[in-house]
């Protein structure tokens, strides 16, 4: 029997980051993000998908190579891409972020310290992009297939440039 995903509600570790407190729109979005490298470090890429929480419909997606990096850097880059797309769609929406990177989920939820110098600026960038209401959920790899597929496409030379599958506001 698989363990249920571990969920952390609320802003977490970065409560004092400017710009995180936006009014709620009532909309809920899901960000699915992943990153990977072939070698650690090695050629790396990220993938991110934004879904409507009620319908599971994909609203935006991106999968891009980032050059040579560690797996953890690629995971953070996937998170950042997902948060950027969610913010473009609705900056006041509540988010659930789903990732198979326990490190990123635990660090963003504030339960684990960010010790590695390469991770700190990426975590701060992600914190600045997150909305006031966010839930951090670790999921097993098999439940993160859409983002993982985008990572592998990018690593195989078939990147998916950022695309919105709905009209963006404004």
SULKAGI-V597752 format. One record per run of one state. SS is the DSSP state (2 for helix, 1 for strand, 0 for the rest). FROM is the first residue (numbers start at 1). TO is the last residue. If there is no record, write none. Layout:
BEGIN
SS/FROM/TO + SS/FROM/TO
END
This chain:
BEGIN
0/1/5 + 1/6/9 + 0/10/11 + 2/12/14 + 0/15/27 + 1/28/39 + 0/40/41 + 1/42/52 + 0/53/57 + 1/58/69 + 0/70/70 + 2/71/89 + 0/90/93 + 1/94/99 + 0/100/101 + 2/102/108 + 0/109/116 + 2/117/129 + 0/130/133 + 1/134/138 + 0/139/140 + 2/141/143 + 0/144/144 + 2/145/155 + 0/156/159 + 1/160/164 + 0/165/170
END
